[in-house]
Amino acid sequence: MLVSKLKAFSGYTSIHGIGRFGDATYILQKIFWTCICLGSFSMCVFQIYRLIGQYTSESVNTQISTTYSKLDFPSITFCNLNPLSYNKVKKVAAFYQIVNETAKALKVDPTFFDDAIQPTTDQHTENYTTGTDPLTTANQVLHLRMGDYADTDIHGYNVPQNEFIVKCSYQSRNCSSSEIQKVRDEYYGTCYKFTPSSNPTNLAGPAYGLELLLDVQQHDYIPFVTATAGVRLAIHSSQYKAQLKSEGISVSTKFETNIAMRQERFIRYAGSEELCDSNNTYSSVLPCMERCTGIAVRKECKCLSSYDFLSLAVSTMCKTTLEIECMATTEALSGSELNCKCKMPCRQTSFKKNIFMTQYPAENYAVVLNTVMETNDSRESISDSLSYVKIFFSSLVEDVIQEDLAYTDENFVSDIGGQLGLWAGFSVLSLAELLELIVILFHACCSRKKAEVNAAYDEKE
């Protein structure tokens, strides 16, 4: 009965090959069509297996497009390259001791800089071991010791805002006090974050950006620690903290520095494995790695490598030689060794920068600056401490770099259908025929079982 049902199915099914097998009258024909059907079905299974692999790999296509529209002017965070005012910290033992010990290691008389008060305690004395660079050690120790001081103390040890920012204008108007926020950076001390109150901007060019004239007061730089004079600044989205040390730009004194920006926007595809951070917690991988490393230092060395990590329960900065060596060893480990789970943000905005410089100020313009700054200095003396910066969009064109799934559900279904049709002659109607065959065979089996039960019952009677 089942054989007859299968033979009947082979006569009307649209699946290629099965009908030929059912109609074959000679044994060689049956063998031939059996081999053909098995080979075709095997090839079909192999191709479908490859398609499944391609589908589950979630490969992406990257598309680059340009759009022209109004753009939000980014936040600009800027700091003096000198983290602390020497005239204010030279009477603080924790800081002056660094100058004193470095001078001793380099065999330089510290009174060469001034007749500063000598420290009254040696609790901060740093041992400069043979083979270490005294200047590198001084720089590292200074920034670690800065972590022991509160924000108000660090701000108090810096040049006042009204002396540092000589001029700030945005789109040809003076910056308002609400647009400038005083912030602290672990490396550069007191910094200022400018965020425009009016966004987006619909014009490009120097006249429609941010203009800063900054007085770094080079004569007040800490000896041995600050080797270059100028300003450190970072261009970033307002929702994130500026990464000044790793992603910032150093702007020199004596020049007018023009920074022309072009905005880039990245849209990444996360996929089922969440290859990027859909919460966009960090602006990039780097701040995530820095925090991961900071947590590892806290765990291994029982101290902190950065003021930014004071929220990690431990409140003591790394100070001793052993702690600093432990910190250096831990920071040298890779992200995989530290088990860091850092990912790129799924949505990221960055800024390509073109920088060009001209000498500043011009000889005859020094008179104007003396009037503005209420001084009577020479052009050379003024230019030694002034940084003039202009930051603006070069155009309102935005580059959009977007990742999309290369092999979609529609592609997968279409390719599966193509392979089934090519190698086995399958279609949606064929699947319906197979379903019908299953129902027919099931009904036939049930009918046969019922007939056997009835026959057994009749025999008993």
Summary of the structure (lengths in Angstrom):
residues: 461
radius of gyration: 37.1
end to end distance: 27.2
largest distance: 131.3
contacts: 1342
relative contact order: 0.16
helix: 44%
strand: 22%
